[in-house]
Amino acid sequence: MTLEDIGVVFESIRPALQADGGDAELVEITPDNILLIRLRGNCQGCVYSTMTVKMGIERYLTQYFPELSSVEIIE
């Protein structure tokens, strides 16, 4: 599992974020298999951003990459 591998799958869900004026950037995968992302646009500072990341992005990506332990937001 590489950041590039995740990026290919991630591209299929970005349009949903962008439709609401937001976006997210993949930053890195830690040695503990935590994906760090940076929120952009309307997603940044949104009260629902944690739910979007956990129930949306993380849930979707772990279907393709079960070794991914979590997705976390960084500034």
All heavy atoms as a GROMACS GRO file, in nm:
protein
  583
    1MET      N    1   0.085  -0.118   0.000
    1MET     CA    2   0.000   0.000   0.000
    1MET      C    3   0.089   0.124   0.000
    1MET      O    4   0.168   0.143   0.091
    1MET     CB    5  -0.089  -0.004   0.125
    1MET     CG    6  -0.166   0.121   0.151
    1MET     SD    7  -0.267   0.116   0.300
    1MET     CE    8  -0.143   0.126   0.427
    2THR      N    9   0.075   0.204  -0.101
    2THR     CA   10   0.150   0.328  -0.110
    2THR      C   11   0.052   0.446  -0.117
    2THR      O   12  -0.068   0.427  -0.141
    2THR     CB   13   0.240   0.333  -0.235
    2THR    OG1   14   0.156   0.338  -0.351
    2THR    CG2   15   0.333   0.213  -0.242
    3LEU      N   16   0.104   0.564  -0.097
    3LEU     CA   17   0.021   0.684  -0.109
    3LEU      C   18  -0.036   0.696  -0.250
    3LEU      O   19  -0.150   0.737  -0.268
    3LEU     CB   20   0.105   0.807  -0.073
    3LEU     CG   21   0.028   0.934  -0.039
    3LEU    CD1   22  -0.065   0.912   0.079
    3LEU    CD2   23   0.124   1.046  -0.008
    4GLU      N   24   0.042   0.653  -0.348
    4GLU     CA   25  -0.004   0.657  -0.487
    4GLU      C   26  -0.120   0.559  -0.508
    4GLU      O   27  -0.216   0.591  -0.577
    4GLU     CB   28   0.111   0.626  -0.584
    4GLU     CG   29   0.216   0.734  -0.589
    4GLU     CD   30   0.313   0.731  -0.470
    4GLU    OE1   31   0.329   0.624  -0.406
    4GLU    OE2   32   0.369   0.836  -0.438
    5ASP      N   33  -0.110   0.438  -0.448
    5ASP     CA   34  -0.218   0.340  -0.459
    5ASP      C   35  -0.348   0.397  -0.400
    5ASP      O   36  -0.455   0.387  -0.460
    5ASP     CB   37  -0.185   0.211  -0.383
    5ASP     CG   38  -0.066   0.137  -0.440
    5ASP    OD1   39  -0.037   0.152  -0.560
    5ASP    OD2   40  -0.001   0.064  -0.363
    6ILE      N   41  -0.336   0.456  -0.282
    6ILE     CA   42  -0.453   0.514  -0.216
    6ILE      C   43  -0.506   0.630  -0.299
    6ILE      O   44  -0.627   0.648  -0.313
    6ILE     CB   45  -0.419   0.558  -0.073
    6ILE    CG1   46  -0.389   0.435   0.013
    6ILE    CG2   47  -0.532   0.640  -0.013
    6ILE    CD1   48  -0.338   0.467   0.151
    7GLY      N   49  -0.417   0.708  -0.358
    7GLY     CA   50  -0.458   0.821  -0.439
    7GLY      C   51  -0.546   0.783  -0.556
    7GLY      O   52  -0.641   0.855  -0.589
    8VAL      N   53  -0.518   0.670  -0.617
    8VAL     CA   54  -0.598   0.623  -0.730
    8VAL      C   55  -0.742   0.599  -0.685
    8VAL      O   56  -0.838   0.642  -0.750
    8VAL     CB   57  -0.538   0.495  -0.791
    8VAL    CG1   58  -0.632   0.432  -0.892
    8VAL    CG2   59  -0.404   0.526  -0.856
    9VAL      N   60  -0.760   0.533  -0.572
    9VAL     CA   61  -0.894   0.505  -0.520
    9VAL      C   62  -0.958   0.634  -0.469
    9VAL      O   63  -1.077   0.659  -0.490
    9VAL     CB   64  -0.888   0.398  -0.409
    9VAL    CG1   65  -1.023   0.377  -0.344
    9VAL    CG2   66  -0.834   0.266  -0.465
   10PHE      N   67  -0.878   0.716  -0.403
   10PHE     CA   68  -0.928   0.842  -0.346
   10PHE      C   69  -0.986   0.934  -0.453
   10PHE      O   70  -1.083   1.006  -0.428
   10PHE     CB   71  -0.815   0.912  -0.269
   10PHE     CG   72  -0.857   1.038  -0.202
   10PHE    CD1   73  -0.940   1.034  -0.092
   10PHE    CD2   74  -0.813   1.161  -0.249
   10PHE    CE1   75  -0.979   1.151  -0.029
   10PHE    CE2   76  -0.852   1.278  -0.187
   10PHE     CZ   77  -0.935   1.273  -0.077
   11GLU      N   78  -0.929   0.932  -0.572
   11GLU     CA   79  -0.978   1.018  -0.680
   11GLU      C   80  -1.125   0.991  -0.712
   11GLU      O   81  -1.195   1.081  -0.758
   11GLU     CB   82  -0.893   1.000  -0.805
   11GLU     CG   83  -0.759   1.068  -0.798
   11GLU     CD   84  -0.769   1.219  -0.774
   11GLU    OE1   85  -0.849   1.286  -0.841
   11GLU    OE2   86  -0.698   1.268  -0.684
   12SER      N   87  -1.173   0.871  -0.684
   12SER     CA   88  -1.313   0.840  -0.715
   12SER      C   89  -1.410   0.903  -0.615
   12SER      O   90  -1.529   0.915  -0.645
   12SER     CB   91  -1.335   0.689  -0.722
   12SER     OG   92  -1.317   0.630  -0.594
   13ILE      N   93  -1.363   0.944  -0.498
   13ILE     CA   94  -1.453   1.007  -0.401
   13ILE      C   95  -1.434   1.160  -0.390
   13ILE      O   96  -1.517   1.227  -0.331
   13ILE     CB   97  -1.443   0.943  -0.261
   13ILE    CG1   98  -1.301   0.949  -0.206
   13ILE    CG2   99  -1.492   0.801  -0.266
   13ILE    CD1  100  -1.289   0.898  -0.063
   14ARG      N  101  -1.328   1.212  -0.446
   14ARG     CA  102  -1.304   1.356  -0.441
   14ARG      C  103  -1.416   1.439  -0.503
   14ARG      O  104  -1.449   1.545  -0.450
   14ARG     CB  105  -1.172   1.391  -0.509
   14ARG     CG  106  -1.054   1.364  -0.418
   14ARG     CD  107  -0.924   1.407  -0.478
   14ARG     NE  108  -0.915   1.553  -0.477
   14ARG     CZ  109  -0.845   1.622  -0.566
   14ARG    NH1  110  -0.778   1.561  -0.661
   14ARG    NH2  111  -0.841   1.753  -0.559
   15PRO      N  112  -1.480   1.393  -0.612
   15PRO     CA  113  -1.589   1.474  -0.668
   15PRO      C  114  -1.702   1.501  -0.567
   15PRO      O  115  -1.764   1.608  -0.572
   15PRO     CB  116  -1.639   1.390  -0.786
   15PRO     CG  117  -1.516   1.314  -0.829
   15PRO     CD  118  -1.446   1.280  -0.700
   16ALA      N  119  -1.727   1.410  -0.475
   16ALA     CA  120  -1.831   1.432  -0.374
   16ALA      C  121  -1.791   1.546  -0.280
   16ALA      O  122  -1.874   1.628  -0.242
   16ALA     CB  123  -1.856   1.304  -0.295
   17LEU      N  124  -1.664   1.552  -0.244
   17LEU     CA  125  -1.615   1.661  -0.161
   17LEU      C  126  -1.620   1.793  -0.237
   17LEU      O  127  -1.662   1.897  -0.184
   17LEU     CB  128  -1.472   1.634  -0.115
   17LEU     CG  129  -1.446   1.512  -0.029
   17LEU    CD1  130  -1.297   1.489  -0.011
   17LEU    CD2  131  -1.515   1.525   0.105
   18GLN      N  132  -1.577   1.788  -0.361
   18GLN     CA  133  -1.571   1.908  -0.443
   18GLN      C  134  -1.709   1.963  -0.477
   18GLN      O  135  -1.726   2.083  -0.494
   18GLN     CB  136  -1.491   1.880  -0.570
   18GLN     CG  137  -1.346   1.851  -0.540
   18GLN     CD  138  -1.269   1.793  -0.658
   18GLN    OE1  139  -1.329   1.740  -0.751
   18GLN    NE2  140  -1.137   1.801  -0.653
   19ALA      N  141  -1.810   1.876  -0.481
   19ALA     CA  142  -1.946   1.920  -0.511
   19ALA      C  143  -1.999   2.014  -0.403
   19ALA      O  144  -2.085   2.098  -0.430
   19ALA     CB  145  -2.038   1.799  -0.526
   20ASP      N  146  -1.947   1.999  -0.281
   20ASP     CA  147  -1.988   2.086  -0.171
   20ASP      C  148  -1.888   2.199  -0.146
   20ASP      O  149  -1.889   2.262  -0.042
   20ASP     CB  150  -2.004   2.004  -0.042
   20ASP     CG  151  -2.125   1.913  -0.048
   20ASP    OD1  152  -2.224   1.950  -0.115
   20ASP    OD2  153  -2.123   1.806   0.013
   21GLY      N  154  -1.795   2.219  -0.240
   21GLY     CA  155  -1.699   2.327  -0.228
   21GLY      C  156  -1.578   2.294  -0.144
   21GLY      O  157  -1.502   2.382  -0.105
   22GLY      N  158  -1.557   2.166  -0.115
   22GLY     CA  159  -1.442   2.124  -0.035
   22GLY      C  160  -1.347   2.039  -0.114
   22GLY      O  161  -1.362   2.020  -0.235
   23ASP      N  162  -1.249   1.988  -0.046
   23ASP     CA  163  -1.153   1.896  -0.107
   23ASP      C  164  -1.063   1.843   0.004
   23ASP      O  165  -1.070   1.889   0.118
   23ASP     CB  166  -1.068   1.968  -0.212
   23ASP     CG  167  -1.013   1.872  -0.318
   23ASP    OD1  168  -1.028   1.748  -0.301
   23ASP    OD2  169  -0.955   1.919  -0.416
   24ALA      N  170  -0.981   1.747  -0.029
   24ALA     CA  171  -0.885   1.693   0.065
   24ALA      C  172  -0.759   1.654  -0.010
   24ALA      O  173  -0.764   1.619  -0.128
   24ALA     CB  174  -0.943   1.572   0.138
   25GLU      N  175  -0.649   1.663   0.060
   25GLU     CA  176  -0.517   1.632   0.003
   25GLU      C  177  -0.456   1.518   0.085
   25GLU      O  178  -0.454   1.525   0.208
   25GLU     CB  179  -0.430   1.756   0.012
   25GLU     CG  180  -0.285   1.735  -0.017
   25GLU     CD  181  -0.202   1.858   0.021
   25GLU    OE1  182  -0.256   1.960   0.068
   25GLU    OE2  183  -0.079   1.847   0.005
   26LEU      N  184  -0.409   1.416   0.018
   26LEU     CA  185  -0.338   1.308   0.086
   26LEU      C  186  -0.198   1.357   0.119
   26LEU      O  187  -0.128   1.406   0.030
   26LEU     CB  188  -0.332   1.183  -0.002
   26LEU     CG  189  -0.465   1.128  -0.053
   26LEU    CD1  190  -0.440   1.005  -0.140
   26LEU    CD2  191  -0.559   1.097   0.061
   27VAL      N  192  -0.156   1.343   0.243
   27VAL     CA  193  -0.027   1.395   0.285
   27VAL      C  194   0.076   1.283   0.300
   27VAL      O  195   0.181   1.287   0.237
   27VAL     CB  196  -0.040   1.476   0.417
   27VAL    CG1  197   0.096   1.524   0.464
   27VAL    CG2  198  -0.136   1.592   0.399
   28GLU      N  199   0.047   1.185   0.384
   28GLU     CA  200   0.142   1.075   0.403
   28GLU      C  201   0.076   0.958   0.474
   28GLU      O  202  -0.032   0.971   0.531
   28GLU     CB  203   0.265   1.119   0.481
   28GLU     CG  204   0.239   1.146   0.628
   28GLU     CD  205   0.366   1.176   0.705
   28GLU    OE1  206   0.448   1.083   0.723
   28GLU    OE2  207   0.382   1.292   0.747
   29ILE      N  208   0.143   0.845   0.470
   29ILE     CA  209   0.105   0.727   0.547
   29ILE      C  210   0.212   0.708   0.653
   29ILE      O  211   0.330   0.701   0.621
   29ILE     CB  212   0.096   0.601   0.460
   29ILE    CG1  213  -0.004   0.621   0.348
   29ILE    CG2  214   0.058   0.479   0.546
   29ILE    CD1  215  -0.003   0.509   0.245
   30THR      N  216   0.171   0.701   0.778
   30THR     CA  217   0.267   0.683   0.887
   30THR      C  218   0.311   0.536   0.893
   30THR      O  219   0.247   0.450   0.834
   30THR     CB  220   0.206   0.722   1.022
   30THR    OG1  221   0.106   0.626   1.057
   30THR    CG2  222   0.147   0.862   1.018
   31PRO      N  223   0.417   0.507   0.968
   31PRO     CA  224   0.460   0.367   0.984
   31PRO      C  225   0.352   0.279   1.048
   31PRO      O  226   0.353   0.157   1.031
   31PRO     CB  227   0.583   0.378   1.074
   31PRO     CG  228   0.636   0.516   1.049
   31PRO     CD  229   0.514   0.601   1.024
   32ASP      N  230   0.258   0.340   1.118
   32ASP     CA  231   0.147   0.266   1.180
   32ASP      C  232   0.027   0.252   1.087
   32ASP      O  233  -0.082   0.217   1.132
   32ASP     CB  234   0.102   0.335   1.308
   32ASP     CG  235   0.210   0.340   1.414
   32ASP    OD1  236   0.296   0.250   1.416
   32ASP    OD2  237   0.208   0.434   1.495
   33ASN      N  238   0.046   0.282   0.959
   33ASN     CA  239  -0.059   0.275   0.856
   33ASN      C  240  -0.176   0.370   0.883
   33ASN      O  241  -0.292   0.336   0.860
   33ASN     CB  242  -0.109   0.132   0.837
   33ASN     CG  243  -0.008   0.047   0.766
   33ASN    OD1  244   0.073   0.097   0.688
   33ASN    ND2  245  -0.009  -0.082   0.791
   34ILE      N  246  -0.145   0.488   0.931
   34ILE     CA  247  -0.244   0.593   0.946
   34ILE      C  248  -0.226   0.689   0.829
   34ILE      O  249  -0.116   0.737   0.803
   34ILE     CB  250  -0.225   0.669   1.079
   34ILE    CG1  251  -0.246   0.574   1.197
   34ILE    CG2  252  -0.320   0.788   1.087
   34ILE    CD1  253  -0.208   0.633   1.331
   35LEU      N  254  -0.334   0.713   0.757
   35LEU     CA  255  -0.331   0.806   0.645
   35LEU      C  256  -0.359   0.946   0.697
   35LEU      O  257  -0.462   0.970   0.761
   35LEU     CB  258  -0.436   0.768   0.541
   35LEU     CG  259  -0.451   0.864   0.423
   35LEU    CD1  260  -0.323   0.869   0.339
   35LEU    CD2  261  -0.570   0.823   0.338
   36LEU      N  262  -0.269   1.037   0.671
   36LEU     CA  263  -0.285   1.176   0.712
   36LEU      C  264  -0.334   1.256   0.591
   36LEU      O  265  -0.276   1.246   0.482
   36LEU     CB  266  -0.153   1.234   0.763
   36LEU     CG  267  -0.090   1.160   0.880
   36LEU    CD1  268   0.043   1.224   0.918
   36LEU    CD2  269  -0.184   1.153   0.999
   37ILE      N  270  -0.441   1.331   0.613
   37ILE     CA  271  -0.496   1.413   0.505
   37ILE      C  272  -0.511   1.557   0.553
   37ILE      O  273  -0.521   1.585   0.672
   37ILE     CB  274  -0.631   1.360   0.453
   37ILE    CG1  275  -0.740   1.370   0.560
   37ILE    CG2  276  -0.618   1.218   0.402
   37ILE    CD1  277  -0.879   1.341   0.508
   38ARG      N  278  -0.513   1.648   0.458
   38ARG     CA  279  -0.535   1.790   0.486
   38ARG      C  280  -0.662   1.830   0.413
   38ARG      O  281  -0.676   1.807   0.292
   38ARG     CB  282  -0.416   1.871   0.435
   38ARG     CG  283  -0.424   2.018   0.469
   38ARG     CD  284  -0.295   2.092   0.431
   38ARG     NE  285  -0.185   2.050   0.518
   38ARG     CZ  286  -0.074   1.987   0.475
   38ARG    NH1  287  -0.057   1.959   0.348
   38ARG    NH2  288   0.021   1.954   0.559
   39LEU      N  289  -0.756   1.888   0.487
   39LEU     CA  290  -0.881   1.933   0.428
   39LEU      C  291  -0.864   2.070   0.365
   39LEU      O  292  -0.788   2.153   0.414
   39LEU     CB  293  -0.991   1.935   0.534
   39LEU     CG  294  -1.024   1.800   0.597
   39LEU    CD1  295  -1.131   1.817   0.703
   39LEU    CD2  296  -1.066   1.698   0.492
   40ARG      N  297  -0.939   2.093   0.259
   40ARG     CA  298  -0.932   2.219   0.185
   40ARG      C  299  -1.073   2.274   0.164
   40ARG      O  300  -1.172   2.201   0.176
   40ARG     CB  301  -0.868   2.196   0.047
   40ARG     CG  302  -0.727   2.142   0.052
   40ARG     CD  303  -0.633   2.252   0.085
   40ARG     NE  304  -0.496   2.207   0.074
   40ARG     CZ  305  -0.399   2.257   0.144
   40ARG    NH1  306  -0.422   2.353   0.229
   40ARG    NH2  307  -0.276   2.213   0.131
   41GLY      N  308  -1.081   2.399   0.128
   41GLY     CA  309  -1.208   2.462   0.093
   41GLY      C  310  -1.309   2.455   0.205
   41GLY      O  311  -1.275   2.472   0.322
   42ASN      N  312  -1.434   2.428   0.171
   42ASN     CA  313  -1.541   2.424   0.270
   42ASN      C  314  -1.525   2.312   0.372
   42ASN      O  315  -1.584   2.317   0.479
   42ASN     CB  316  -1.678   2.411   0.203
   42ASN     CG  317  -1.720   2.538   0.133
   42ASN    OD1  318  -1.667   2.646   0.160
   42ASN    ND2  319  -1.816   2.528   0.043
   43CYS      N  320  -1.447   2.210   0.340
   43CYS     CA  321  -1.425   2.100   0.435
   43CYS      C  322  -1.340   2.147   0.554
   43CYS      O  323  -1.355   2.098   0.665
   43CYS     CB  324  -1.356   1.982   0.368
   43CYS     SG  325  -1.461   1.893   0.253
   44GLN      N  326  -1.253   2.242   0.528
   44GLN     CA  327  -1.164   2.293   0.632
   44GLN      C  328  -1.245   2.372   0.734
   44GLN      O  329  -1.308   2.472   0.701
   44GLN     CB  330  -1.057   2.380   0.568
   44GLN     CG  331  -0.943   2.417   0.656
   44GLN     CD  332  -0.838   2.494   0.578
   44GLN    OE1  333  -0.865   2.552   0.475
   44GLN    NE2  334  -0.718   2.494   0.629
   45GLY      N  335  -1.249   2.324   0.856
   45GLY     CA  336  -1.322   2.393   0.961
   45GLY      C  337  -1.471   2.361   0.967
   45GLY      O  338  -1.542   2.412   1.053
   46CYS      N  339  -1.520   2.275   0.880
   46CYS     CA  340  -1.660   2.237   0.880
   46CYS      C  341  -1.690   2.152   1.004
   46CYS      O  342  -1.611   2.066   1.042
   46CYS     CB  343  -1.693   2.158   0.754
   46CYS     SG  344  -1.860   2.088   0.751
   47VAL      N  345  -1.806   2.175   1.066
   47VAL     CA  346  -1.842   2.100   1.186
   47VAL      C  347  -1.863   1.951   1.156
   47VAL      O  348  -1.856   1.869   1.247
   47VAL     CB  349  -1.967   2.159   1.255
   47VAL    CG1  350  -1.939   2.299   1.305
   47VAL    CG2  351  -2.087   2.157   1.164
   48TYR      N  352  -1.888   1.917   1.032
   48TYR     CA  353  -1.908   1.778   0.993
   48TYR      C  354  -1.784   1.712   0.936
   48TYR      O  355  -1.788   1.598   0.890
   48TYR     CB  356  -2.021   1.768   0.890
   48TYR     CG  357  -2.153   1.818   0.943
   48TYR    CD1  358  -2.207   1.937   0.896
   48TYR    CD2  359  -2.221   1.747   1.041
   48TYR    CE1  360  -2.327   1.984   0.946
   48TYR    CE2  361  -2.341   1.793   1.092
   48TYR     CZ  362  -2.394   1.911   1.044
   48TYR     OH  363  -2.513   1.957   1.094
   49SER      N  364  -1.670   1.780   0.938
   49SER     CA  365  -1.550   1.727   0.873
   49SER      C  366  -1.504   1.595   0.935
   49SER      O  367  -1.464   1.504   0.862
   49SER     CB  368  -1.437   1.829   0.874
   49SER     OG  369  -1.399   1.861   1.006
   50THR      N  370  -1.510   1.583   1.066
   50THR     CA  371  -1.468   1.457   1.129
   50THR      C  372  -1.559   1.342   1.085
   50THR      O  373  -1.511   1.233   1.055
   50THR     CB  374  -1.469   1.470   1.283
   50THR    OG1  375  -1.378   1.573   1.319
   50THR    CG2  376  -1.426   1.341   1.349
   51MET      N  377  -1.688   1.368   1.078
   51MET     CA  378  -1.781   1.264   1.033
   51MET      C  379  -1.755   1.230   0.887
   51MET      O  380  -1.758   1.112   0.849
   51MET     CB  381  -1.926   1.310   1.051
   51MET     CG  382  -2.024   1.201   1.018
   51MET     SD  383  -2.195   1.230   1.063
   51MET     CE  384  -2.220   1.402   1.034
   52THR      N  385  -1.728   1.328   0.805
   52THR     CA  386  -1.697   1.304   0.664
   52THR      C  387  -1.574   1.216   0.651
   52THR      O  388  -1.572   1.121   0.572
   52THR     CB  389  -1.674   1.437   0.589
   52THR    OG1  390  -1.793   1.514   0.594
   52THR    CG2  391  -1.632   1.414   0.445
   53VAL      N  392  -1.471   1.246   0.730
   53VAL     CA  393  -1.347   1.169   0.722
   53VAL      C  394  -1.367   1.026   0.774
   53VAL      O  395  -1.329   0.929   0.708
   53VAL     CB  396  -1.233   1.241   0.799
   53VAL    CG1  397  -1.111   1.151   0.812
   53VAL    CG2  398  -1.197   1.370   0.728
   54LYS      N  399  -1.427   1.012   0.891
   54LYS     CA  400  -1.440   0.880   0.953
   54LYS      C  401  -1.546   0.793   0.886
   54LYS      O  402  -1.522   0.676   0.856
   54LYS     CB  403  -1.471   0.893   1.103
   54LYS     CG  404  -1.356   0.952   1.182
   54LYS     CD  405  -1.236   0.860   1.174
   54LYS     CE  406  -1.118   0.913   1.250
   54LYS     NZ  407  -1.003   0.826   1.238
   55MET      N  408  -1.664   0.847   0.864
   55MET     CA  409  -1.774   0.768   0.809
   55MET      C  410  -1.774   0.764   0.657
   55MET      O  411  -1.840   0.679   0.598
   55MET     CB  412  -1.908   0.825   0.859
   55MET     CG  413  -1.924   0.821   1.009
   55MET     SD  414  -1.909   0.656   1.080
   55MET     CE  415  -2.053   0.577   1.013
   56GLY      N  416  -1.702   0.854   0.596
   56GLY     CA  417  -1.696   0.857   0.451
   56GLY      C  418  -1.562   0.809   0.397
   56GLY      O  419  -1.549   0.697   0.349
   57ILE      N  420  -1.461   0.894   0.409
   57ILE     CA  421  -1.330   0.865   0.349
   57ILE      C  422  -1.266   0.740   0.409
   57ILE      O  423  -1.227   0.649   0.336
   57ILE     CB  424  -1.237   0.987   0.363
   57ILE    CG1  425  -1.295   1.107   0.286
   57ILE    CG2  426  -1.096   0.954   0.315
   57ILE    CD1  427  -1.224   1.238   0.310
   58GLU      N  428  -1.256   0.734   0.542
   58GLU     CA  429  -1.192   0.619   0.606
   58GLU      C  430  -1.267   0.489   0.576
   58GLU      O  431  -1.207   0.388   0.539
   58GLU     CB  432  -1.183   0.641   0.757
   58GLU     CG  433  -1.119   0.525   0.830
   58GLU     CD  434  -1.107   0.552   0.979
   58GLU    OE1  435  -1.022   0.634   1.018
   58GLU    OE2  436  -1.186   0.492   1.056
   59ARG      N  437  -1.397   0.494   0.589
   59ARG     CA  438  -1.478   0.374   0.564
   59ARG      C  439  -1.461   0.324   0.421
   59ARG      O  440  -1.448   0.204   0.397
   59ARG     CB  441  -1.623   0.410   0.592
   59ARG     CG  442  -1.717   0.297   0.595
   59ARG     CD  443  -1.848   0.349   0.651
   59ARG     NE  444  -1.955   0.259   0.621
   59ARG     CZ  445  -2.080   0.288   0.638
   59ARG    NH1  446  -2.114   0.405   0.686
   59ARG    NH2  447  -2.173   0.202   0.610
   60TYR      N  448  -1.459   0.416   0.326
   60TYR     CA  449  -1.443   0.379   0.186
   60TYR      C  450  -1.304   0.322   0.158
   60TYR      O  451  -1.290   0.217   0.096
   60TYR     CB  452  -1.471   0.502   0.098
   60TYR     CG  453  -1.468   0.474  -0.049
   60TYR    CD1  454  -1.574   0.411  -0.112
   60TYR    CD2  455  -1.358   0.511  -0.127
   60TYR    CE1  456  -1.572   0.386  -0.248
   60TYR    CE2  457  -1.355   0.487  -0.263
   60TYR     CZ  458  -1.462   0.423  -0.323
   60TYR     OH  459  -1.460   0.398  -0.457
   61LEU      N  460  -1.202   0.392   0.204
   61LEU     CA  461  -1.065   0.349   0.174
   61LEU      C  462  -1.028   0.217   0.240
   61LEU      O  463  -0.953   0.138   0.183
   61LEU     CB  464  -0.965   0.458   0.212
   61LEU     CG  465  -0.969   0.586   0.128
   61LEU    CD1  466  -0.871   0.688   0.182
   61LEU    CD2  467  -0.942   0.556  -0.019
   62THR      N  468  -1.078   0.191   0.361
   62THR     CA  469  -1.044   0.065   0.428
   62THR      C  470  -1.109  -0.055   0.360
   62THR      O  471  -1.065  -0.168   0.382
   62THR     CB  472  -1.078   0.068   0.578
   62THR    OG1  473  -1.216   0.102   0.595
   62THR    CG2  474  -0.990   0.166   0.652
   63GLN      N  475  -1.209  -0.033   0.278
   63GLN     CA  476  -1.263  -0.143   0.198
   63GLN      C  477  -1.161  -0.192   0.096
   63GLN      O  478  -1.153  -0.311   0.066
   63GLN     CB  479  -1.390  -0.099   0.125
   63GLN     CG  480  -1.508  -0.075   0.214
   63GLN     CD  481  -1.627  -0.025   0.135
   63GLN    OE1  482  -1.632  -0.032   0.012
   63GLN    NE2  483  -1.726   0.027   0.207
   64TYR      N  484  -1.083  -0.099   0.043
   64TYR     CA  485  -0.981  -0.131  -0.057
   64TYR      C  486  -0.845  -0.161   0.007
   64TYR      O  487  -0.765  -0.234  -0.050
   64TYR     CB  488  -0.965  -0.016  -0.156
   64TYR     CG  489  -1.085   0.002  -0.245
   64TYR    CD1  490  -1.190   0.085  -0.207
   64TYR    CD2  491  -1.094  -0.067  -0.365
   64TYR    CE1  492  -1.301   0.100  -0.288
   64TYR    CE2  493  -1.206  -0.053  -0.447
   64TYR     CZ  494  -1.309   0.030  -0.407
   64TYR     OH  495  -1.419   0.044  -0.488
   65PHE      N  496  -0.821  -0.101   0.122
   65PHE     CA  497  -0.692  -0.115   0.191
   65PHE      C  498  -0.718  -0.152   0.337
   65PHE      O  499  -0.711  -0.066   0.426
   65PHE     CB  500  -0.611   0.015   0.182
   65PHE     CG  501  -0.591   0.063   0.042
   65PHE    CD1  502  -0.671   0.162  -0.012
   65PHE    CD2  503  -0.493   0.007  -0.038
   65PHE    CE1  504  -0.655   0.206  -0.142
   65PHE    CE2  505  -0.475   0.049  -0.170
   65PHE     CZ  506  -0.556   0.149  -0.222
   66PRO      N  507  -0.749  -0.279   0.366
   66PRO     CA  508  -0.781  -0.319   0.503
   66PRO      C  509  -0.666  -0.299   0.601
   66PRO      O  510  -0.687  -0.289   0.721
   66PRO     CB  511  -0.819  -0.467   0.490
   66PRO     CG  512  -0.779  -0.509   0.355
   66PRO     CD  513  -0.761  -0.387   0.271
   67GLU      N  514  -0.544  -0.290   0.550
   67GLU     CA  515  -0.430  -0.267   0.638
   67GLU      C  516  -0.421  -0.122   0.687
   67GLU      O  517  -0.346  -0.091   0.778
   67GLU     CB  518  -0.299  -0.307   0.568
   67GLU     CG  519  -0.264  -0.226   0.444
   67GLU     CD  520  -0.325  -0.275   0.314
   67GLU    OE1  521  -0.434  -0.335   0.312
   67GLU    OE2  522  -0.262  -0.251   0.209
   68LEU      N  523  -0.501  -0.034   0.629
   68LEU     CA  524  -0.506   0.106   0.671
   68LEU      C  525  -0.576   0.112   0.807
   68LEU      O  526  -0.690   0.068   0.820
   68LEU     CB  527  -0.584   0.186   0.567
   68LEU     CG  528  -0.584   0.337   0.578
   68LEU    CD1  529  -0.443   0.391   0.559
   68LEU    CD2  530  -0.676   0.396   0.473
   69SER      N  531  -0.507   0.161   0.909
   69SER     CA  532  -0.565   0.160   1.044
   69SER      C  533  -0.661   0.275   1.068
   69SER      O  534  -0.760   0.259   1.140
   69SER     CB  535  -0.456   0.156   1.151
   69SER     OG  536  -0.373   0.268   1.140
   70SER      N  537  -0.635   0.393   1.010
   70SER     CA  538  -0.728   0.505   1.024
   70SER      C  539  -0.687   0.617   0.930
   70SER      O  540  -0.579   0.616   0.871
   70SER     CB  541  -0.734   0.557   1.168
   70SER     OG  542  -0.616   0.623   1.203
   71VAL      N  543  -0.778   0.714   0.919
   71VAL     CA  544  -0.753   0.836   0.842
   71VAL      C  545  -0.766   0.951   0.941
   71VAL      O  546  -0.866   0.960   1.013
   71VAL     CB  547  -0.852   0.852   0.725
   71VAL    CG1  548  -0.829   0.984   0.653
   71VAL    CG2  549  -0.842   0.735   0.629
   72GLU      N  550  -0.665   1.036   0.946
   72GLU     CA  551  -0.662   1.147   1.041
   72GLU      C  552  -0.641   1.278   0.968
   72GLU      O  553  -0.571   1.284   0.867
   72GLU     CB  554  -0.552   1.127   1.144
   72GLU     CG  555  -0.558   0.998   1.222
   72GLU     CD  556  -0.679   0.989   1.315
   72GLU    OE1  557  -0.724   1.096   1.362
   72GLU    OE2  558  -0.725   0.878   1.340
   73ILE      N  559  -0.699   1.384   1.022
   73ILE     CA  560  -0.688   1.519   0.966
   73ILE      C  561  -0.568   1.589   1.030
   73ILE      O  562  -0.551   1.585   1.150
   73ILE     CB  563  -0.814   1.601   0.996
   73ILE    CG1  564  -0.938   1.532   0.941
   73ILE    CG2  565  -0.800   1.743   0.941
   73ILE    CD1  566  -1.068   1.589   0.993
   74ILE      N  567  -0.487   1.653   0.945
   74ILE     CA  568  -0.379   1.739   0.996
   74ILE      C  569  -0.403   1.880   0.942
   74ILE      O  570  -0.474   1.899   0.844
   74ILE     CB  571  -0.239   1.688   0.959
   74ILE    CG1  572  -0.218   1.688   0.808
   74ILE    CG2  573  -0.214   1.551   1.019
   74ILE    CD1  574  -0.074   1.668   0.769
   75GLU      N  575  -0.343   1.976   1.006
   75GLU     CA  576  -0.355   2.116   0.963
   75GLU      C  577  -0.253   2.148   0.857
   75GLU      O  578  -0.150   2.097   0.847
   75GLU     CB  579  -0.337   2.210   1.081
   75GLU     CG  580  -0.445   2.193   1.185
   75GLU     CD  581  -0.585   2.223   1.136
   75GLU    OE1  582  -0.603   2.321   1.060
   75GLU    OE2  583  -0.676   2.148   1.170
   0.00000   0.00000   0.00000
